[in-house]
Amino acid sequence: MDNQEQKHKRRVRYKGTHPKTYKEKYKELQPEKYPETVAKVIQKGSTPVGMHISICVKEILDFLQIKPGQTGLDATLGYGGHTLEMMKCLKSQGHMYALDVDPIEIVKTRERLEGLGFGSDILTILQLNFADIDQVAGKAGAFDFVLADLGVSSMQIDNPDRGFSYKKEGPLDLRLNPEKGISAAERLRTISKEELMGMLIDNSDEPYAEEISHGIISEIKKGKEISTTTKLQQIIGDALEFVPADQRKEAIKKSCQRTFQALRIDVNSEFEVLYQFLEKLPDVLTKGGRVAILTFHSGEDRLVKKSFKQLFRDGVYSEIATEVIRPSAEECNINSRARSTKMRWAIKA
Ligand SMILES: C[S@@+](CC[C@H](N)C(=O)[O-])C[C@H]1O[C@@H](n2cnc3c(N)ncnc32)[C@H](O)[C@@H]1O
């Protein structure tokens, strides 16, 4: 090694006045203060950080046919975009219930909707899993309309502290409610290779399930922690070393997406709670009550389709969507997160 190389020191990172953390970095996190920034980000086809753009709003409202005086349930409040549009249809008459398991975002959404004039006279927000819709109906009575917009919100994905995205360094958590259950990092600590492979295949059809599981379990066996999003991304990258160089980058990206999705489904028991929700749905709907569900991957859509079809055959639903409804090309251009959306609906007999 020559002298010069020995002397070389890593450049000290300029701290200056640049924003350092996620919270300091994005003006979009204060939409009231910077409306032009928010409008510009949306115009460019992106979702402003700290916001969620609601999907298929027109299709949902066209189907639900909400009338003043009705009682409705938004099973997945999120940013409250759909809740807001549904409440507008009530024209100050009737009531809207809204659920979310996320204790962090629910507080912000409640505050935002109250600020827009939608308080407890028209809206009841509950931190509850939609698997327990029977509990809400027990108090509220049956619903004339129900919406479920499954999965995660943009705010959850964009917040590195939540660990939902492999693109951002953060703790490997992936819980919708970080106060309950175990994080994805903890889950990986004790899982067997076979179970992990099954999870990757069942939850997201991962073609490299064997290689990725081998990579993860080898690391754990060496006594190493997989506690961050980027560490998991690196292991997936290493596991896919054998993919031809010209295809590797894309293959790693797709496998990261699928692996994170599979882990998220697992730590939040997403299939189990969706199954319970679908089972309880008919009992919480009024006669003629309408339900619309937005799904984002084939596993979810399969469950919804199967339940609606079976209950239609049994005469519990009088009508169901014969074909899945997709967001328009225009909507997908404005909001890339809409591209995988499928909407299905049913009407209670
Ligand atoms: C796609 S976002 C909903 C966005 C919302 N429709 C809007 O317009 O802003 C999904 C939300 O559902 C919540 N969620 C997911 N599974 C849930 C469950 N089992 N029970 C209650 N909320 C759930 C997530 O925490 C997230 O906030």
The ligand as an ORCA input file, in Angstrom:
! r2SCAN-3c Opt
* xyz 0 1
  C     -54.340      1.416      1.901
  S     -54.483      2.131      3.473
  C     -56.045      2.896      3.464
  C     -56.054      4.259      2.832
  C     -57.374      4.964      2.930
  N     -58.415      4.257      2.228
  C     -57.285      6.396      2.453
  O     -58.036      6.792      1.536
  O     -56.481      7.150      2.999
  C     -54.775      0.730      4.481
  C     -54.932      1.071      5.945
  O     -55.563     -0.062      6.559
  C     -54.978     -0.321      7.783
  N     -55.190     -1.750      8.050
  C     -54.593     -2.798      7.439
  N     -55.058     -3.957      7.945
  C     -55.975     -3.629      8.886
  C     -56.807     -4.398      9.734
  N     -56.760     -5.718      9.744
  N     -57.657     -3.738     10.544
  C     -57.710     -2.382     10.547
  N     -56.925     -1.611      9.780
  C     -56.072     -2.215      8.945
  C     -53.535      0.078      7.625
  O     -52.962      0.362      8.878
  C     -53.648      1.288      6.718
  O     -53.721      2.453      7.455
*
